Amino acid sequence: MEEEIGRLTRCPDCGGEISSRAHFCPHCGAPYGKPASSQYVVPDWGYEWKSQVDVFGIPLIHVAVGRKSGKLRVAKGIIAIGQFGIGLITIAQFGVGFVFGFGQFIFGAAVIAQFAAGVGFGLGQFATGYIAVGQMVFGVYGLAQLGLAKYLWTAKHHDPEAMAFFRNLLEILKRHLNF
């Protein structure tokens, strides 16, 4: 049995108990020992920065991209910026922006993304939300090429409630943005 798993040792990164034959720590994911020729060890790469200002123990700003010890770096802050992010305001490829999110695949209250899973507002190629604007939408008020909404405005479907809503929304935006 010992030959199968090797002898037990400690991970130099987290101190967890691992087999001497392991290539990665099962506790923290850190590379360990010599990889077999058929295995590829993901090198550490990327960038990470946290502001010195914290709000309830959470960094005000956290920027993170890449990998460290075989694990993805995830930006977690009030403002989260990175390839993967979770924050009140998030700018990421994949992320959750509880208040606002911007990126490729984003979930949140108000989002702008290629795949925008918004609760209140979604703007994107594929968008959801109470108000959804995009190529394909799902929501209550939808402005789209194709969509499923209670009130939908498309090139072929002109719901009067949707048209009035989006025209009014445009006027409000013009007024506030001084257009």
C-alpha positions in Angstrom: 0.0 0.0 0.0 2.8 2.4 0.9 4.3 1.9 -2.6 1.0 2.9 -4.2 0.6 6.3 -2.4 4.3 6.9 -1.4 5.1 8.2 2.0 3.2 11.0 3.6 4.8 14.4 3.8 3.7 18.1 4.4 2.9 20.6 1.6 5.5 23.5 1.8 2.7 26.0 1.0 -0.2 25.1 3.3 1.3 22.4 5.6 -1.4 19.9 4.7 -0.6 16.2 4.6 0.1 14.8 1.1 1.7 11.8 -0.6 5.3 12.2 -1.7 4.1 11.0 -5.2 1.6 13.8 -5.5 2.1 16.4 -8.2 -0.3 18.9 -6.6 -1.4 19.5 -3.0 -5.0 18.3 -2.6 -5.6 21.0 0.0 -4.3 24.2 -1.7 -3.5 23.1 -5.3 0.2 24.0 -5.1 2.5 22.1 -7.4 4.6 19.5 -5.6 7.4 17.2 -6.6 8.4 16.4 -10.1 5.5 16.1 -12.5 5.2 13.0 -14.7 6.2 13.7 -18.3 2.6 13.5 -19.4 1.4 16.1 -16.8 1.6 19.8 -17.2 2.2 22.1 -14.2 0.5 25.4 -14.6 3.1 28.0 -13.7 2.4 31.0 -11.5 1.6 34.0 -13.6 -0.5 37.2 -13.4 -0.9 40.2 -11.2 -2.6 40.9 -8.0 -3.1 44.1 -6.1 -5.3 45.1 -3.1 -5.9 48.6 -1.8 -4.9 49.3 1.7 -8.3 50.6 2.5 -10.8 47.9 3.7 -14.5 48.2 4.2 -15.7 45.6 6.8 -12.6 43.5 6.1 -13.1 43.6 2.3 -10.6 45.5 0.1 -12.0 48.6 -1.4 -10.3 47.6 -4.7 -8.9 44.2 -5.6 -7.3 43.6 -9.0 -6.4 40.0 -9.8 -5.6 38.1 -13.0 -3.8 34.8 -13.7 -2.9 31.9 -11.5 -1.1 31.3 -8.2 -0.2 27.9 -6.9 -2.3 26.3 -9.6 -5.4 28.2 -8.6 -7.2 31.0 -10.5 -6.7 34.4 -9.0 -10.2 35.8 -8.2 -10.7 39.5 -7.6 -12.8 39.9 -4.4 -13.5 43.5 -3.3 -16.0 46.3 -3.1 -14.6 47.1 -6.6 -13.3 43.8 -8.2 -11.3 43.9 -11.4 -9.9 40.8 -13.1 -10.5 37.8 -15.2 -12.8 36.5 -12.5 -14.4 38.8 -10.0 -16.9 39.1 -7.2 -17.8 42.5 -5.8 -20.4 45.2 -5.5 -19.0 46.7 -8.7 -17.2 44.2 -10.9 -15.3 44.5 -14.1 -14.3 41.0 -15.2 -14.5 38.4 -17.9 -16.6 36.2 -15.6 -18.1 37.7 -12.6 -20.8 38.7 -10.1 -21.4 42.4 -9.6 -24.0 42.7 -6.9 -24.7 46.4 -7.8 -23.1 46.7 -11.2 -21.1 44.4 -13.5 -19.3 44.9 -16.8 -17.6 42.1 -18.7 -18.2 39.0 -20.9 -20.3 36.7 -18.6 -21.7 38.7 -15.7 -24.5 38.2 -13.2 -25.8 41.1 -11.0 -28.4 43.8 -10.4 -27.4 45.9 -13.4 -25.0 44.5 -15.9 -23.5 45.2 -19.3 -21.9 42.1 -20.8 -21.9 39.8 -23.8 -24.0 37.4 -21.6 -25.7 39.8 -19.2 -27.7 38.1 -16.5 -29.2 41.1 -14.9 -31.9 41.1 -12.2 -32.9 44.7 -12.7 -31.2 45.7 -15.9 -29.3 43.7 -18.5 -27.6 45.1 -21.7 -25.8 42.7 -23.9 -25.9 40.3 -26.8 -27.9 37.9 -24.6 -29.5 39.8 -21.8 -32.0 39.2 -19.0 -33.5 41.5 -16.5 -36.6 43.4 -15.6 -35.4 45.7 -18.3 -33.4 43.8 -21.0 -31.8 45.3 -24.0 -29.8 43.3 -26.6 -29.8 41.0 -29.5 -31.7 38.3 -27.6 -33.5 39.2 -24.4 -35.7 37.8 -21.6 -37.4 40.1 -19.2 -40.5 42.2 -18.4 -39.5 45.1 -20.7 -37.5 44.0 -23.7 -35.9 45.9 -26.6 -34.3 43.4 -28.9 -33.9 41.7 -32.2 -35.5 38.6 -30.7 -36.9 38.2 -27.3 -39.3 36.9 -24.8 -40.8 39.7 -22.6 -44.2 40.8 -21.3 -43.7 44.1 -23.1 -41.5 43.5 -26.2 -40.2 45.9 -28.9 -38.5 44.3 -31.9 -38.4 45.1 -35.6 -41.4 42.9 -36.1 -43.2 43.2 -32.8 -44.3 46.7 -31.7 -45.9 46.4 -28.3 -47.3 49.9 -27.4 -46.4 49.6 -23.7 -42.8 48.7 -24.6 -42.4 51.5 -27.1 -43.8 54.1 -24.7 -41.5 52.7 -21.9 -38.3 52.8 -23.9 -39.1 56.2 -25.5 -39.7 57.6 -22.0 -36.4 56.0 -20.7 -34.5 57.6 -23.6 -35.9 61.0 -22.7 -34.9 60.6 -19.1 -31.4 59.6 -20.1 -31.1 62.5 -22.5 -32.2 64.9 -19.7 -29.8 63.6 -17.2 -26.8 63.2 -19.6 -27.5 66.7 -21.2 -27.9 65.4 -24.7 
